[in-house]
Amino acid sequence: MDLKKLQKNWTSPILSGLVVLVVAIILLLSLRGLPGTPTIKELNTSAWSFDGPLELSPERGRFALLYSLVENHSLTFSVAVARLAVPDLAITSMGKYVSLFAPGVSFLVVPGYVIGKYFGISQVGTYAMIAVFAFMNMFLIASIVKRLGGRWYAGVLGGATFLFASPAFAYGVSLYQHHVSVFLLLVSLWALFSFRNIWSLAIVWFACAASIVVDNPNLFLMFPVGLYALVRLFEIVRKGGKKTQSKRFVFGILTFAGFLIPLAFFGWYNYSAYGNMFQLPGTLEGVAEIDAYGNPKKESTYQQEVLTQEQLASLQEMKGDKTAVGFFETRNLYNGFYIHFLSPDRGVFAFAPVMLLGIFGLVLLYRKQGRIVALLTAIIGANILLYSMWGDPWGGWAFGSRYLIPTYAVLAIGLGMALSQWNRKWWFIGLFAVLFVYSGAVNTLGTITSMANPPKVQVLAMEKQSGHEEKYTYFRNWEFLDSKYGSPIGSKSYLYDVWFRGVLTPREYFILVYLLVLGLGASMLTVNFIGREKK
């Protein structure tokens, strides 16, 4: 058999088109939502909130700002919209209710809301915008792997593993900031690895600044990227004679205009919403509840009854001196490491062990691209340290460690490189296949059911309230398929609700989506195996 000829046929544009189609189908089948264009009164019902697609406060808070922006033409909230955003709600010194979140995501999804509203599915259109970013992230990972000398389909497999075999899957079909942040990170890396000219740095400056508008802690996540780009700028300036250096330095200064554009927007938003262009939402007074008269309550019933005494003490300690970095404490590091990696309710080993294989690829890449691996390692380190010091490393009620999604993306690059060089090492391929099967099952389950998984520290208090055992791992998602928790139909998928509910049971629908994920992974693994090992 002529392997070269077979490989050439398999790597044709037709195969690439089929991959794009399958990825799009999986995302569409998993996209969460309900038909209709709900009013704010409907959005405040359980059918749209906890039992529906707006099940957790991060989704409701960002959707509240979107709704206020499009429907009320306002950056501040009416009482009805503020009720939707609770408890991620703040109040300004002027007594206006505002979002506690950075505004970037809410503004980015406006086109999806408007187009969706035209077709009578405004919420679904909104969530579809995040799915577009998730789709692009998968192929950005593949492109970066290719730029670093890896094989294209190994990169595609690495990207598919990130998208469908990690918690990134669940957060790619709902309204969270993670995939937008990862997109800006990957675009920056792609620009740095693809070009060595000054103007490519403008893309990096823009992405770094825009990431802060999407999520304020991205300032720390993107810091290694910005520093690497700054070093690259000075390297480019030093090349050539004195006259060339002078020109390049002037042009290099001009590229910083890319940094100013997102910050100008951020300043305008802060001034319009908060009355101070330098005010960050995290420094505003939070509102946990709103009473029957529309006034803010100082204490939250949820906090009193569900949070542990240790968490309440931490919240009270920060209450007197609220700053932008007040929720980051080095004393949280040990517990944060445990939560992100080893805990059964959020840990990488429980939810996405296949991503850890990316470490092998980073080690292999280090032999040829030491500086690049240093950058990628710095991004991972910043991400882990930042959210291990975070006062809520669980990410609230969440599916898996959502804060480590940028780390999963970087590890996916390493995974693509390992699959490129070790595509015929049976021990590695076998280990990858086993872990992909497991990780794909866990994350497909969480994606088509619910992300409302309580952290272990809250379960005892919840059991006192509910009077029965409360699951806090992905076994809670398995029971969700039987409609034990939340949605009465066993899945929050939009297409399941409108097309498949009367045809397939929730468990059969899960199997359908999971088989598509397995089929995509198996086909890419086969195509990658056909090629020779890259030396």
Salt bridges, closest charged atoms under 4 A:
GLU55 OE2 - ARG32 NH1 2.90
GLU55 OE1 - LYS492 NZ 2.60
GLU71 OE2 - LYS117 NZ 2.98
GLU235 OE1 - ARG196 NH2 3.80
GLU235 OE2 - ARG371 NH1 2.88
GLU285 OE2 - LYS298 NZ 2.71
GLU299 OE2 - LYS319 NZ 3.45
GLU317 OE1 - ARG331 NH2 3.25
GLU469 OE1 - LYS471 NZ 3.80
GLU470 OE2 - HIS468 NE2 3.79
GLU470 OE1 - ARG476 NH1 2.93
GLU479 OE2 - LYS471 NZ 3.12
GLU479 OE1 - LYS484 NZ 3.29
ASP482 OD2 - ARG507 NH2 2.51
ASP497 OD1 - ARG501 NH2 2.43
